Amino acid sequence: MISKEEIKSYFQGLQDEICTALAQADGKASFTEDLWERPEGGGGRSRVIQDGNVIEKGGVMFSAVWGGLHEKMLASMGLTEKVDFFATGVSIVIHPQSPRVPIIHMNVRYFEMANGTCWFGGGIDLTPHYVVEEDARWFHQQLKDVCDNHDVTYYPKFKQWADDYFFNTHRNETRGVGGIFFDYQKPDENRSKDDIFAFVKGVGEAFAPIYTYFMNKNATIPFSEQEKDFQYLRRGRYVEFNLVHDRGTKFGLETNGRTESILMSMPPMAKWIYNYQTEANSEEEKTLALLRKGVDWV
């Protein structure tokens, strides 16, 4: 059975591979690394890329932390007694220069408690500034293929989970075109820890081919100032979700997590316009109409 140290080592290697692939596809910018330590135990490697040919700002973060569970975490799990934990994972958000290249997010993670309870979580979701249906279908097909390689029930289940999770309830719209999201995936009589980890590896290793495909395909498409303005508005909606609804962001800030790493997901520039309205029959109107749950992309 895979150990926590082996999982940690794999995630470190995954961070290396993804950073190399993204920097090569960008062709200009490179990652800077910020090593940090957590006083209570563990630490991480925060890697950020900025002002590239394709990527305006992106982060590929690795962490492995341990110690006593924070009181808020204990409460969320219904625990009353202190218990030690170990958590490790890779988290990614990329904000591109062009409004024709989508924002992407990925997270793969593992959590273990000293009492023997453990689980995996993660997922990938895509937030285009302009929804191109062909691109959305291609993206979802890649994720379905990864899921189907392990369990044909995964894609419909985890796709629905992403639709429900990445939803700006105050706007009544999805953050983007969704993807897959899963959490609390625990070993049981039907799936071993190694089985679940194999699926998590498949998700992690799908990221670089998926995003470099969009970088190569869309980065040279011309765009207007109007499209750039709409990109800033769409980034604003992304910020709203992360600060208002995202559990990881809220929990990290509430429990004295590392602020720079937690807020890595914020774009370098965003915009809010009071009572913004799209023009009838515009690309902007079409995009906002597709930001809804339950779209069958494959």
C-alpha positions in Angstrom: 0.0 0.0 0.0 1.3 3.4 -1.0 2.7 5.5 1.9 2.2 9.2 2.6 5.9 9.8 1.9 5.6 8.2 -1.5 2.5 10.3 -2.2 4.4 13.4 -1.2 7.3 12.5 -3.4 5.0 11.9 -6.4 3.4 15.3 -5.9 6.8 17.0 -5.8 7.7 15.3 -9.1 4.3 16.3 -10.6 5.0 20.0 -9.7 8.4 19.7 -11.5 6.9 18.2 -14.7 4.0 20.7 -14.9 6.3 23.7 -14.4 8.7 22.5 -17.1 5.8 21.9 -19.6 4.2 25.3 -18.9 7.5 27.3 -19.2 8.3 25.5 -22.5 4.9 26.3 -23.9 5.1 29.9 -22.8 8.5 30.4 -24.4 9.4 33.5 -22.5 8.8 33.5 -18.7 10.1 31.0 -16.2 9.0 30.1 -12.7 10.5 31.6 -9.6 10.5 29.4 -6.5 9.6 30.5 -2.9 10.4 27.8 -0.3 8.5 28.2 2.9 8.2 26.4 6.2 5.2 26.0 8.5 6.0 26.6 12.1 3.7 23.8 13.2 5.3 21.3 10.8 6.1 20.9 7.1 6.1 23.5 4.4 6.1 23.8 0.6 7.4 25.1 -2.7 5.5 28.0 -4.2 6.3 28.5 -7.9 5.0 31.5 -9.8 5.3 32.5 -13.4 4.5 36.0 -14.6 4.6 38.3 -17.6 5.1 35.6 -20.2 4.2 35.4 -23.8 1.0 33.4 -22.9 0.8 33.3 -19.2 0.2 36.7 -17.4 0.3 35.1 -13.9 0.2 31.5 -12.8 1.1 29.5 -9.8 2.0 25.8 -9.3 2.1 25.1 -5.6 3.3 22.1 -3.7 2.9 21.6 0.1 3.3 18.9 2.7 2.2 19.9 6.2 1.5 18.1 9.4 0.8 18.6 13.1 -2.3 19.0 15.3 -5.6 19.7 13.5 -6.8 23.2 13.9 -10.0 23.7 16.0 -12.0 24.7 13.0 -11.0 21.5 11.2 -11.9 19.4 14.2 -15.3 21.1 14.4 -15.9 20.5 10.6 -15.2 16.8 11.1 -17.3 16.5 14.2 -14.3 15.6 16.3 -13.9 16.6 19.9 -10.4 15.2 20.7 -7.1 16.6 19.3 -5.6 14.5 16.5 -2.5 14.8 14.3 -2.8 15.1 10.5 -0.7 15.0 7.4 -1.7 16.7 4.2 0.1 17.1 0.8 -0.9 18.2 -2.6 -0.4 20.3 -5.7 -2.6 23.3 -6.6 -2.6 25.3 -9.8 -4.2 28.4 -11.2 -3.2 30.0 -14.5 -4.3 33.4 -15.8 -3.4 34.0 -19.4 -2.6 37.2 -21.2 -5.2 36.6 -24.0 -9.0 36.6 -23.5 -9.0 33.8 -26.0 -7.0 31.5 -23.7 -9.0 30.1 -20.7 -8.2 30.3 -17.0 -7.6 26.8 -15.6 -7.5 25.4 -12.1 -6.3 22.0 -10.8 -5.8 20.5 -7.4 -4.8 17.1 -6.3 -4.4 16.3 -2.6 -4.1 13.7 0.1 -5.1 13.9 3.7 -4.3 11.5 6.5 -5.1 11.5 10.3 -3.2 9.7 13.0 -6.3 7.6 13.7 -5.8 5.9 10.3 -8.5 7.8 8.3 -7.3 9.0 4.9 -8.8 10.4 1.7 -7.9 11.9 -1.7 -9.5 14.9 -3.4 -9.0 17.1 -6.4 -10.2 18.0 -9.9 -9.7 20.2 -12.9 -12.0 23.0 -14.1 -11.9 25.4 -17.0 -13.0 29.1 -16.9 -13.0 30.5 -20.5 -13.4 34.3 -20.8 -15.3 33.4 -24.0 -16.9 30.0 -24.1 -16.0 28.2 -27.3 -18.2 25.1 -27.4 -15.7 23.1 -29.4 -13.0 23.8 -26.8 -15.4 23.0 -23.9 -16.3 19.6 -25.5 -12.7 18.8 -26.1 -11.8 19.6 -22.5 -14.6 17.5 -21.1 -13.7 14.6 -23.4 -10.1 14.6 -22.0 -11.4 14.4 -18.5 -14.0 11.7 -19.3 -11.2 9.6 -20.9 -9.1 9.9 -17.6 -12.2 9.0 -15.5 -13.2 6.1 -17.8 -9.7 4.6 -17.5 -10.5 3.9 -13.9 -14.2 3.8 -13.4 -17.0 4.7 -15.9 -19.1 6.1 -13.0 -16.5 8.7 -12.2 -17.1 11.3 -15.0 -20.9 11.8 -14.6 -20.6 11.8 -10.8 -17.5 14.1 -10.6 -18.8 16.4 -13.4 -22.0 17.0 -11.5 -20.0 17.7 -8.4 -17.9 20.3 -10.3 -21.1 21.9 -11.6 -22.5 22.2 -8.1 -19.2 23.3 -6.4 -17.9 25.9 -9.0 -21.2 27.9 -8.8 -21.5 31.6 -8.0 -24.8 31.4 -6.2 -25.0 35.1 -5.8 -24.8 35.4 -9.6 -26.7 32.2 -10.4 -24.0 31.2 -12.8 -21.2 28.7 -13.0 -17.6 29.9 -12.7 -16.8 28.5 -16.1 -17.6 25.3 -18.1 -16.9 23.1 -15.1 -14.8 19.9 -15.3 -14.5 17.3 -12.5 -14.3 17.7 -8.8 -14.1 15.1 -6.1 -13.3 15.0 -2.4 -13.3 12.6 0.6 -12.4 9.6 -1.7 -11.6 7.0 0.9 -10.4 3.4 0.5 -13.2 0.8 1.1 -14.0 -2.8 0.1 -14.4 -1.8 -3.5 -11.4 0.5 -4.0 -8.0 0.3 -2.4 -5.9 3.3 -1.5 -3.6 2.5 -4.4 -6.6 2.4 -6.8 -7.7 5.9 -5.8 -4.2 7.2 -6.0 -3.8 5.8 -9.5 -6.9 7.9 -10.5 -5.5 11.0 -8.8 -2.2 10.5 -10.7 -4.2 10.3 -14.0 -5.9 13.6 -13.2 -2.6 15.3 -12.3 -0.8 14.0 -15.4 -3.7 15.2 -17.7 -3.2 18.8 -16.7 -0.1 19.8 -18.7 -1.3 18.2 -22.0 -4.7 19.9 -21.6 -3.5 23.4 -20.9 -0.6 23.5 -23.3 -3.1 22.4 -26.0 -5.1 25.6 -25.3 -1.9 27.7 -25.0 -0.7 26.5 -28.4 -4.2 26.7 -30.1 -5.6 30.0 -28.8 -2.7 32.3 -27.8 -2.2 33.8 -31.2 -5.8 34.5 -32.0 -6.3 38.3 -32.4 -8.5 40.1 -29.9 -9.9 43.6 -29.4 -9.9 46.1 -26.5 -13.6 45.2 -25.9 -12.6 41.5 -25.5 -9.8 42.5 -23.1 -12.3 44.4 -21.0 -14.6 41.4 -20.9 -11.7 39.3 -19.8 -11.2 41.7 -16.8 -14.9 41.3 -16.0 -14.7 37.5 -16.2 -11.7 37.6 -13.9 -13.7 39.6 -11.5 -16.3 36.8 -11.3 -13.5 34.4 -10.7 -12.3 36.5 -7.8 -15.8 36.6 -6.4 -16.1 32.8 -6.4 -12.7 32.3 -4.8 -13.3 34.9 -2.0 -17.0 34.3 -1.3 -17.5 30.6 -2.0 -14.3 28.6 -2.3 -13.9 26.4 0.8 -10.1 26.1 0.5 -9.5 29.8 0.3 -11.9 30.6 3.2 -10.6 27.8 5.4 -6.9 28.7 4.7 -7.4 32.3 5.6 -9.4 31.5 8.7 -6.8 29.1 10.0 -3.7 31.2 9.6 -2.6 29.5 6.4 0.2 31.0 4.2 -1.6 34.1 2.7 0.7 34.4 -0.4 0.1 30.8 -1.4 -3.7 30.9 -0.7 -4.2 34.1 -2.7 -2.0 32.9 -5.6 -5.3 32.2 -7.4 -6.0 35.9 -7.8 -5.5 37.5 -11.2 -3.1 40.3 -11.6 -5.9 42.6 -12.8 -9.7 42.4 -12.8 -12.6 44.7 -13.2 -16.1 45.3 -11.9 -18.7 47.5 -13.8 -21.9 48.4 -12.1 -24.9 46.7 -13.6 -23.0 45.3 -16.6 -25.2 44.3 -19.5 -24.2 42.5 -22.6 -25.3 43.5 -26.1 -28.0 41.4 -27.7 -26.6 38.5 -29.8 -23.0 39.2 -28.9 -20.3 36.7 -28.0 -20.4 38.1 -24.5 -24.2 37.3 -24.2 -23.6 33.8 -25.6 -20.8 33.1 -23.1 -23.0 34.2 -20.1 -25.9 32.1 -21.3 -23.6 29.0 -21.2 -22.5 29.5 -17.6 -25.1 27.2 -16.2 -25.2 23.8 -14.6 -26.0 20.6 -16.4 -24.6 21.3 -19.9 -23.9 18.0 -21.5 -20.5 18.6 -23.1 -19.8 15.0 -24.2 
